[in-house]
């Protein structure tokens, strides 16, 4: 194994994240969910309102799904200040996700993009997803604003989440999350991004 990658994996294990191989195990008990949350300046509200009106006028049956896909395509273009490009800020977000793995949820995949974050996790029965996200956003926004020397809203209040239906969906969710930086042309390979579970995934 590449000694640099081995060191990185050890650092992540020491931080509390343990991969179970190329794809972590899916079980149907406490249900895994994919979550996407974004920075406050990552999408102009005027654009979002125009999209919503267009889809409502078209009486689109899958309005939420179509809107989510449009937003994710837009986010990948890197709109806004992209504060998560700052490695200190991205580290705060990644460390925050890792901190409660095994305590509040089981973390299976993540990627910290320049203006948004994708996560796949399974909340434990005693923890609600809304509280998990609220606490994570509260802590990281405070710490990020200190690093950036700014005040005000850091994250958008809303977030997208979807329940994982089965093993196939679970595997495809990991692939989607870890390949997002490649799709957005930030790097050539998923493992090249420092702030992604792909960097610490065991090879197939």
C-alpha positions as CSV (number, residue, x, y, z in Angstrom):
1,X,0.0,0.0,0.0
2,X,1.1,3.5,-0.8
3,X,2.7,4.8,2.5
4,X,1.0,8.2,2.2
5,X,-2.4,6.6,1.8
6,X,-1.6,4.3,4.7
7,X,-0.8,7.3,6.9
8,X,-4.0,9.1,5.9
9,X,-6.1,6.0,6.6
10,X,-4.4,5.7,10.1
11,X,-5.2,9.4,10.8
12,X,-8.8,8.9,9.9
13,X,-9.1,5.7,12.0
14,X,-7.5,7.6,14.9
15,X,-10.1,10.3,14.4
16,X,-12.8,7.7,14.8
17,X,-13.8,6.5,11.3
18,X,-13.5,2.8,10.4
19,X,-14.2,1.6,6.9
20,X,-15.5,-1.9,6.6
21,X,-14.0,-2.4,3.2
22,X,-14.8,-1.0,-0.1
23,X,-18.5,-0.6,0.7
24,X,-19.6,-0.4,4.3
25,X,-22.3,-2.9,5.2
26,X,-25.9,-1.9,4.7
27,X,-28.6,-3.3,7.0
28,X,-32.3,-2.5,7.1
29,X,-32.7,-1.7,10.8
30,X,-31.9,2.0,11.5
31,X,-32.3,3.3,8.0
32,X,-29.4,5.0,6.2
33,X,-30.0,8.4,4.7
34,X,-28.2,10.6,2.2
35,X,-28.0,14.3,3.2
36,X,-27.0,17.4,1.2
37,X,-26.5,20.7,2.9
38,X,-25.0,23.9,1.4
39,X,-23.5,27.3,2.2
40,X,-25.8,30.3,2.6
41,X,-24.5,32.0,-0.5
42,X,-24.3,28.9,-2.7
43,X,-27.6,29.5,-4.6
44,X,-29.3,32.9,-5.1
45,X,-32.9,32.8,-3.8
46,X,-34.1,34.5,-7.0
47,X,-32.9,31.5,-9.0
48,X,-34.5,29.0,-6.6
49,X,-37.8,30.9,-6.7
50,X,-37.8,31.0,-10.6
51,X,-37.2,27.2,-10.7
52,X,-40.0,26.5,-8.2
53,X,-42.5,28.7,-10.2
54,X,-41.4,27.0,-13.5
55,X,-41.9,23.5,-12.0
56,X,-45.2,24.4,-10.4
57,X,-46.6,25.8,-13.6
58,X,-45.5,22.7,-15.4
59,X,-47.3,20.7,-12.7
60,X,-44.3,18.5,-12.5
61,X,-45.1,15.2,-10.6
62,X,-41.5,14.8,-9.2
63,X,-41.1,18.5,-8.3
64,X,-38.8,17.8,-5.3
65,X,-36.6,15.4,-7.2
66,X,-36.2,17.7,-10.2
67,X,-35.5,20.7,-8.0
68,X,-32.9,18.8,-6.0
69,X,-31.1,17.7,-9.2
70,X,-31.1,21.3,-10.5
71,X,-29.7,22.6,-7.3
72,X,-27.0,19.9,-7.2
73,X,-25.9,20.7,-10.8
74,X,-25.8,24.4,-9.9
75,X,-23.8,23.8,-6.7
76,X,-21.2,21.9,-8.7
77,X,-20.5,25.0,-10.7
78,X,-19.1,26.6,-7.6
79,X,-21.4,29.6,-7.1
80,X,-20.7,31.9,-4.1
81,X,-17.6,32.4,-2.0
82,X,-17.0,28.6,-1.7
83,X,-15.7,29.0,1.8
84,X,-15.2,25.2,2.1
85,X,-12.3,25.5,-0.3
86,X,-10.4,26.8,2.7
87,X,-8.7,23.7,4.1
88,X,-9.0,24.8,7.7
89,X,-12.8,25.2,7.3
90,X,-13.2,21.9,5.4
91,X,-11.2,20.1,8.1
92,X,-13.6,21.6,10.7
93,X,-16.6,20.1,8.8
94,X,-15.0,16.8,8.2
95,X,-13.8,16.4,11.8
96,X,-17.3,17.4,13.0
97,X,-18.8,14.6,10.9
98,X,-16.3,12.1,12.3
99,X,-16.7,13.2,15.9
100,X,-20.1,11.6,16.5
101,X,-19.6,8.6,14.3
102,X,-20.4,5.6,16.4
103,X,-22.1,7.7,19.0
104,X,-25.1,9.4,17.3
105,X,-24.9,7.7,13.9
106,X,-22.9,5.3,11.7
107,X,-21.1,7.3,9.0
108,X,-20.7,5.5,5.7
109,X,-19.5,8.2,3.2
110,X,-19.0,11.9,2.9
111,X,-17.5,14.6,0.7
112,X,-16.9,18.3,1.5
113,X,-17.3,20.2,-1.7
114,X,-16.4,24.0,-2.1
115,X,-20.0,25.1,-1.3
116,X,-21.9,22.0,-0.1
117,X,-21.5,18.7,1.7
118,X,-22.9,15.2,0.9
119,X,-23.2,12.7,3.6
120,X,-24.4,9.1,3.9
121,X,-25.2,8.1,7.5
122,X,-27.5,6.0,9.6
123,X,-28.8,7.8,12.7
124,X,-29.1,5.7,15.8
125,X,-32.6,5.2,17.2
126,X,-32.0,7.7,20.1
127,X,-30.9,10.6,17.7
128,X,-33.1,12.5,15.2
129,X,-31.5,13.5,11.9
130,X,-32.8,17.1,12.3
131,X,-30.9,17.4,15.7
132,X,-27.8,15.8,14.2
133,X,-27.7,18.3,11.4
134,X,-28.7,21.3,13.6
135,X,-25.9,20.5,16.1
136,X,-23.3,20.0,13.3
137,X,-24.2,23.2,11.5
138,X,-24.3,25.2,14.7
139,X,-20.8,24.1,15.8
140,X,-19.2,24.3,12.3
141,X,-20.7,27.7,11.4
142,X,-19.3,29.2,14.6
143,X,-15.8,27.7,14.1
144,X,-15.8,28.5,10.4
145,X,-16.7,32.1,10.9
146,X,-13.9,32.4,13.4
147,X,-11.4,31.0,10.9
148,X,-12.7,33.3,8.1
149,X,-13.0,36.4,10.3
150,X,-16.6,36.9,9.4
151,X,-20.1,36.9,11.0
152,X,-23.5,36.0,9.9
153,X,-25.2,33.0,8.4
154,X,-22.8,30.3,7.2
155,X,-25.1,27.4,6.2
156,X,-28.5,27.5,4.4
157,X,-31.2,26.4,7.0
158,X,-32.7,23.7,4.7
159,X,-31.1,20.5,3.6
160,X,-32.1,17.5,1.4
161,X,-32.3,14.0,2.6
162,X,-33.4,10.7,1.2
163,X,-33.9,7.3,2.8
164,X,-31.7,4.6,1.3
165,X,-34.0,1.9,-0.1
166,X,-31.8,-1.2,-0.3
167,X,-28.2,-2.5,-0.8
168,X,-28.1,-1.3,-4.4
169,X,-29.2,2.2,-3.5
170,X,-26.7,2.2,-0.6
171,X,-23.8,1.3,-3.0
172,X,-24.9,3.8,-5.6
173,X,-25.2,6.6,-2.9
174,X,-21.6,6.0,-1.9
175,X,-20.5,6.1,-5.6
176,X,-22.4,9.3,-6.2
177,X,-21.1,11.0,-3.1
178,X,-17.4,10.0,-3.6
179,X,-17.5,10.8,-7.3
180,X,-19.0,14.3,-6.9
181,X,-15.6,16.1,-7.0
182,X,-14.7,14.3,-10.2
183,X,-18.0,15.2,-11.8
184,X,-17.5,18.8,-10.7
185,X,-13.9,18.7,-12.3
186,X,-12.2,19.4,-9.0
187,X,-9.9,16.3,-9.3
188,X,-9.2,13.4,-11.6
189,X,-9.9,10.6,-9.1
190,X,-12.3,10.5,-6.1
191,X,-9.5,9.7,-3.6
192,X,-7.6,12.9,-4.7
193,X,-9.9,15.2,-2.7
194,X,-8.6,15.4,0.9
195,X,-12.1,15.8,2.5
196,X,-13.8,12.7,1.3
197,X,-14.3,9.2,2.5
198,X,-13.0,8.0,-0.9
199,X,-9.5,8.9,0.3
200,X,-9.7,6.3,3.0
201,X,-11.7,3.6,1.3
202,X,-10.1,0.2,0.9
203,X,-9.5,-0.6,-2.8
204,X,-12.0,-3.0,-4.5
